[in-house]
Amino acid sequence: MRRASFTARSLNEFYTIKTRRSRDYIRALPFRKKRPFSTLFPNANPLAIDFLTQTLIFDPEKRITVEKALAHPYVEAYVRLPLSSFSYTAKRERH
């Protein structure tokens, strides 16, 4: 099994992490240079590679939106739009 690693491209991405505890956890992970998904999965569908590239981005501001992800050519065959809306409220539990 592979261990988690951190592949942020810059310190700016690292400092988007809000809590110190989370930054400490990430800092403890081994740093690895980001490798393109096409080299990790050479036989994958190019649309799948594009979908992964747009969704698995560390900084949420740079990540693809849910709407765009649902409209992506790789997943559009599996999505029936419009999706019904619903309201959900989560209660935060304290431990």
C-alpha positions as CSV (number, residue, x, y, z in Angstrom):
1,M,0.0,0.0,0.0
2,R,1.3,3.5,-0.8
3,R,1.7,6.0,1.9
4,A,0.2,9.4,1.7
5,S,2.5,12.2,0.5
6,F,2.2,15.9,-0.1
7,T,2.6,17.3,-3.6
8,A,1.7,21.0,-3.3
9,R,3.4,23.1,-5.9
10,S,4.1,26.0,-3.7
11,L,4.1,27.2,-0.1
12,N,1.0,29.3,-1.0
13,E,-0.9,26.0,-1.4
14,F,0.5,24.8,1.9
15,Y,-0.6,27.9,3.7
16,T,-4.2,27.5,2.4
17,I,-4.5,24.9,5.2
18,K,-6.2,26.8,8.0
19,T,-5.4,24.8,11.1
20,R,-2.0,24.4,12.6
21,R,-2.7,20.8,13.5
22,S,-3.5,20.0,9.9
23,R,-0.3,21.8,8.7
24,D,1.7,19.8,11.2
25,Y,0.2,16.6,9.8
26,I,0.9,17.5,6.2
27,R,4.4,18.7,7.2
28,A,5.1,15.2,8.6
29,L,4.3,13.5,5.3
30,P,7.1,12.9,2.8
31,F,7.2,15.4,0.0
32,R,7.1,14.1,-3.5
33,K,7.3,15.8,-6.8
34,K,3.9,15.8,-8.5
35,R,3.7,13.2,-11.3
36,P,1.2,13.5,-14.2
37,F,-1.7,11.1,-14.0
38,S,-0.9,10.1,-17.6
39,T,2.4,8.6,-16.4
40,L,0.8,6.9,-13.4
41,F,-2.0,5.5,-15.5
42,P,-0.6,5.2,-19.0
43,N,-3.5,3.1,-20.3
44,A,-6.3,5.2,-18.9
45,N,-8.9,7.0,-20.9
46,P,-7.7,10.5,-21.7
47,L,-11.0,11.9,-20.4
48,A,-10.4,10.1,-17.1
49,I,-7.0,11.7,-16.9
50,D,-8.5,15.1,-17.5
51,F,-11.2,14.5,-14.9
52,L,-8.6,13.4,-12.3
53,T,-6.4,16.4,-13.1
54,Q,-9.2,18.8,-12.5
55,T,-10.7,17.2,-9.4
56,L,-7.6,16.1,-7.4
57,I,-6.2,19.6,-6.8
58,F,-5.1,20.5,-3.3
59,D,-6.3,24.1,-3.3
60,P,-10.1,24.1,-3.4
61,E,-10.1,27.5,-5.1
62,K,-8.4,26.0,-8.1
63,R,-10.4,22.7,-8.1
64,I,-13.2,22.1,-10.6
65,T,-16.6,23.0,-9.4
66,V,-19.3,20.4,-8.7
67,E,-21.3,21.7,-11.6
68,K,-18.4,21.5,-14.0
69,A,-17.4,18.0,-12.7
70,L,-21.0,16.7,-13.3
71,A,-20.9,18.1,-16.8
72,H,-17.4,16.7,-17.6
73,P,-17.5,14.4,-20.6
74,Y,-16.0,11.5,-18.6
75,V,-18.9,11.4,-16.1
76,E,-21.8,13.0,-18.0
77,A,-23.1,9.6,-19.2
78,Y,-23.6,8.6,-15.5
79,V,-25.3,11.8,-14.4
80,R,-29.0,12.5,-14.9
81,L,-29.6,16.3,-14.8
82,P,-31.3,18.2,-13.3
83,L,-30.6,16.8,-9.9
84,S,-33.3,17.4,-7.4
85,S,-32.3,19.9,-4.7
86,F,-32.5,19.1,-1.0
87,S,-31.6,20.9,2.2
88,Y,-29.2,19.4,4.7
89,T,-28.1,20.7,8.0
90,A,-25.4,19.0,10.0
91,K,-25.0,19.3,13.7
92,R,-21.5,19.4,14.8
93,E,-20.7,17.0,17.6
94,R,-18.1,17.8,20.2
95,H,-15.9,15.0,21.4
